[in-house]
Amino acid sequence: MDFGYNLAEIELLVENQKETTIAGQKIIDFALSCRLTITPVRGKVIEYIRRNNNNHFKILESSYGFSL
């Protein structure tokens, strides 16, 4: 992102719900083959809000009832 946040989004289309488990494993395998770190992160919009409007971010957190 142009605000100093880095993440990778990998998507794989599936034909039906039954393919999601296999697709998930393919995504993990691909990420590991690219030497990407797999870890939970904030999405780019939430991170942008956290960095640029912390008051708004805190309101979002309180409305969700958990830490974003």
Summary of the structure (lengths in Angstrom):
residues: 68
radius of gyration: 15.6
end to end distance: 18.8
largest distance: 41.4
contacts: 118
relative contact order: 0.15
helix: 54%
strand: 0%
